[in-house]
Amino acid sequence: MSNLVRFGICMNKDLLKNFDAFLRKKGFKNRSQAIAQCLRDCLSQQWEETSSKETTGTIILVYNHEKRELVDNLIDLQHEFVGSVVSTLHVHLDSHNCLEVIVVRGKAKDLKILANKLISVKGVKQGYFRVVTP
């Protein structure tokens, strides 16, 4: 027996038009598949805000490496959470800007604290924290 459940959704025509363009662009075969993926993403991010369960995620940072003390501050914070940092990837975007991807594992609420500290370091231009749930 299938676990699938049918339900209806009402939405604005323009929103549906944009959603259909999104699913075509992303290669989804149908709306159901795209909606399920969007819901999983939304729920996993909401879950990470409050959970004390073990999880894995990524912290993505973009910054100008020439900003005084920025790199040292980022490294110091990662060392404060050394048990949570699994791996880092550093990419030179151009002669000034770098992309850093930090893979983290631990209690979701602790990872969120680390992410917030890293993202709020003066000189970080963009920062994102994403939880990966199985």
N, C-alpha and C positions, 0 to 999 in steps of 0.2 A: 504494500500500500504506500502511496506517495505522501510525502510530508508537505507537498505544495498546497497553498491556499490561494484562491482567487479573491481579489478585492478591487474595488473601484476607487479612482482618484479623480477629483475635479480640480482643474487649475485654469488659470488665465491662458488664453490662446497664444499670446506672445511668449509666455514662459514655456509652454509646450513646444512651440516652434524652436526656441533656443535649446531646449533639452534634446529635441530630435537632432538638431545640428551637432550638439555635443556627442551624442551616442554614435552618430555616423563617423564623426572625426576620430573618436576613440576606438572604433571598430566593433562596437557591441552589435550583436545580431538582432536584438529586440529591446523594447523598453523594459520588460521584466528583468532582463539580465543587468541592464544599466541601473535601474532603480535598486536592485538588490546590492550591487556594488557600492552605490552611493550611501545606502543605509548602513552597510557594514563599516564603511569609512567613518561615517558620522558617529555611529555607536562606539566604535573603538576609540575615537578621540574623546568622547564624552566619558567613557569608562576610565581612561587614563587620568582624568582630572581627580578622581576620588579613590582609586583602588590602592590597596596596600599589597596586592598580589604581585608576584614576579612577572615581569614582562620584558620585552625587547623593543628597542626603538632606535631612531636616528635623530641626531641634532645636526642641523645644517646651518652653517654660518657663512656669510660673505662679508669680507672686511678688507680694508686697506692695510697691508702689512707694514707700511711705513709709519703708521700712527704710533706715536711714542708709547711704549710700555704695553701696548695692546696684546701682542703675541705672548709676552711674559705673563700677563694677567690671565689669558686663556689657558695657558699651560698650567699655571698655578691652580686654577679652579679644577682642571681635569685631575690633577694630582690629589686634590682634596677628596675627590670622589673616585680614587684609583680602583676601588673594588667594583665600580659600576661601568667604567670605561673599558670596552672590549677591544676596540680598534679605532684608528683614525685614518682618514685619507685626506691628503692635502694636495690641492690642485692650484696651479698658478693660472689665473684667468687672463691676466695681462701683466704689464710691468709693475703695476701697483696693487691690484686686487687679487685676493685668494678666496678659494672655496674650501671649506673644511667640512667633512662629513664625519661625524663621531657616532659610532655604533655603541649603544649602551644597553646594559641589562641590569635589572634590579627591581625594587618595589616602584611601581608607577609613580606614586606621589613623591618619592625621593628623586626619581629621574626628572620629574617636572621641576623640582627645585633647582637641580643642576642646570637644566635647559634655561630656565628663567635667569639664572645668574650669568650664564654664558651669553645669552642673547642681549642682556642689558649692559654688558661691558661697553664702555664708551668707545666708539669707533666701529662697532659692529653695524654694518649697513642693513643686513637682512638676517633673520634668524627664524628657524622653524623647528618644532619638535613634533615628531610623528611616532606613534606607537604602532607596532606590528603585532597583531593578534592572529593566532592560528584559526 
